[in-house]
Amino acid sequence: MSDFDEGVILRAHRFRAEMAGYRLERGHYMDGEDDRADRWYVVLASLTVSTAADRTGPGFRTAAAAADEAERLASQERNSRRRP
């Protein structure tokens, strides 16, 4: 993977999350002890204020894992709307 620009890969994962209705954010140790700067968090795109985002818990070690979670959450929401 050393032949690829890491910035391009990160933008691709962020784009995947955006397509699912989420965005990826880094933790920053400002909102509490669970907010981790070394982790990625999945945040609803409809939340316009970053400080309103829930960045508690373990988060995800990689942007790829966080993007996968965004897609899983979107799929879960779509499936729950289909059920009566």
Residue pairs with C-beta under 8 A, 6 or more apart in sequence:
1 9
9 63
10 63
13 24
13 63
13 64
13 66
13 67
14 23
14 24
14 63
14 67
16 67
16 70
16 71
17 23
17 24
17 42
17 66
17 67
17 70
17 71
18 45
20 70
20 71
20 73
20 74
21 44
21 45
21 46
21 70
21 74
21 77
22 42
22 43
22 44
22 45
22 70
22 73
22 74
23 42
23 43
23 44
23 45
24 40
24 41
24 42
24 43
24 63
24 66
24 67
24 70
25 40
25 41
25 43
25 50
25 53
25 55
26 37
26 39
26 40
26 41
27 35
27 36
27 37
27 38
27 39
27 40
27 41
27 55
27 59
28 35
28 37
28 55
29 35
29 36
29 37
31 51
31 55
31 56
32 56
34 55
34 56
34 57
35 55
35 56
36 55
36 58
36 59
38 61
39 58
39 59
39 60
39 61
40 59
40 60
40 61
40 62
40 63
40 65
40 66
41 53
41 54
41 55
41 59
41 60
41 66
42 60
42 66
42 69
42 70
42 73
43 50
43 53
43 54
43 55
44 53
47 53
59 66
60 66
60 69
